[in-house]
Amino acid sequence: MTVTFPVFDTVESELFCYAYADAVNKVLADDVTLGCIADRALITEKKYVPPKKSDCGLEWELNISMRITIEAV
């Protein structure tokens, strides 16, 4: 599963991307079962995508890929 966070292009955009990634990482570190919905969830990849042109209205993107394991009963 991939979760994408669009971040408006400002001076702090890159910092916000790192902060969002750290927040998701802390949530999964505290509860790898996502509130008992899954057996295990972990981050497999984080990608920080700057806009193709600075100061043109495009956004930064943070793409977090996760592997979520759910065993069928």
Secondary structure as UniProt FT lines:
FT   STRAND          2..8
FT   TURN            11..12
FT   HELIX           13..30
FT   TURN            32..37
FT   STRAND          40..49
FT   TURN            54..55
FT   STRAND          59..69
//
